[in-house]
Amino acid sequence: MAEIRPDLFHEYALRGSIEPATMKLLGRALAQYFQALPSDEELIVARDQSGVVESYRDLLVVELLRAGLKVADLGEVPSPLFYFAPYQLD
């Protein structure tokens, strides 16, 4: 079974090598957590410039969408833009 290691989590991002099964498990866990949001709320995801991140994003977003959550994907952006996005996207 996949294991979610605590060292993956940093203040603002996931860091390190993540197995696909672990990313799916994380996506399901986040989906369950965020299902408590009002139905009109939207989650914002973004990625940095490292090459492997896009596949992580795909695995994560699929699980969030499968749970019926709304997701706004900013694509590849600098971190400050990600932090600014909730204020601009309402």
C-alpha positions as CSV (number, residue, x, y, z in Angstrom):
1,M,0.0,0.0,0.0
2,A,1.1,3.5,-0.7
3,E,2.5,5.6,2.2
4,I,2.4,9.3,2.5
5,R,5.7,10.4,4.1
6,P,5.6,13.5,6.3
7,D,8.8,14.8,4.7
8,L,6.9,15.5,1.4
9,F,5.1,18.4,3.0
10,H,6.7,21.9,3.2
11,E,5.1,25.2,4.2
12,Y,3.9,25.9,0.7
13,A,4.4,22.9,-1.5
14,L,5.0,19.2,-1.9
15,R,8.7,18.4,-2.3
16,G,10.7,15.3,-3.2
17,S,10.1,12.2,-5.3
18,I,6.5,10.9,-5.0
19,E,5.3,7.6,-6.4
20,P,2.2,7.7,-8.5
21,A,0.3,5.5,-6.0
22,T,1.2,7.9,-3.2
23,M,0.0,10.9,-5.3
24,K,-3.3,9.2,-6.0
25,L,-3.7,8.4,-2.2
26,L,-2.9,12.0,-1.4
27,G,-5.5,13.2,-4.0
28,R,-8.2,10.9,-2.4
29,A,-7.3,12.2,1.1
30,L,-7.5,15.8,0.0
31,A,-10.7,15.2,-1.9
32,Q,-12.3,13.7,1.2
33,Y,-11.1,16.7,3.3
34,F,-12.3,19.3,0.9
35,Q,-15.7,17.8,0.3
36,A,-16.8,19.7,3.4
37,L,-16.4,23.0,1.4
38,P,-19.6,24.7,0.1
39,S,-20.4,23.3,-3.4
40,D,-19.6,26.6,-5.1
41,E,-16.0,26.7,-3.7
42,E,-13.1,26.0,-6.1
43,L,-9.7,24.6,-5.3
44,I,-6.7,26.2,-6.9
45,V,-3.8,24.1,-8.1
46,A,-0.5,25.3,-9.8
47,R,2.9,23.9,-10.5
48,D,6.5,25.1,-10.6
49,Q,9.0,24.5,-13.4
50,S,10.3,21.1,-12.5
51,G,9.5,18.5,-15.2
52,V,7.9,15.8,-13.0
53,V,5.3,18.1,-11.5
54,E,2.9,17.9,-14.4
55,S,2.3,14.2,-13.9
56,Y,1.8,14.8,-10.2
57,R,-0.7,17.5,-11.0
58,D,-2.6,15.2,-13.3
59,L,-2.9,12.4,-10.7
60,L,-4.0,14.9,-8.0
61,V,-6.6,16.7,-10.2
62,V,-8.1,13.5,-11.4
63,E,-8.8,12.4,-7.9
64,L,-10.2,15.8,-6.9
65,L,-12.5,15.9,-10.0
66,R,-13.6,12.3,-9.4
67,A,-14.8,13.4,-6.0
68,G,-16.9,16.1,-7.6
69,L,-14.8,19.1,-6.6
70,K,-14.3,22.2,-8.7
71,V,-10.6,22.8,-9.6
72,A,-9.0,25.9,-11.2
73,D,-5.6,25.0,-12.7
74,L,-3.3,28.0,-13.0
75,G,-0.7,25.9,-14.9
76,E,3.0,26.7,-14.4
77,V,3.3,29.9,-12.4
78,P,5.7,31.6,-9.9
79,S,4.8,31.0,-6.3
80,P,3.7,34.6,-5.6
81,L,1.0,34.3,-8.4
82,F,-0.4,31.2,-6.7
83,Y,-0.7,33.1,-3.4
84,F,-2.4,36.0,-5.2
85,A,-4.8,33.9,-7.1
86,P,-7.5,33.4,-4.4
87,Y,-7.9,37.1,-4.1
88,Q,-8.2,37.6,-7.9
89,L,-10.4,34.5,-8.6
90,D,-12.8,35.4,-5.8
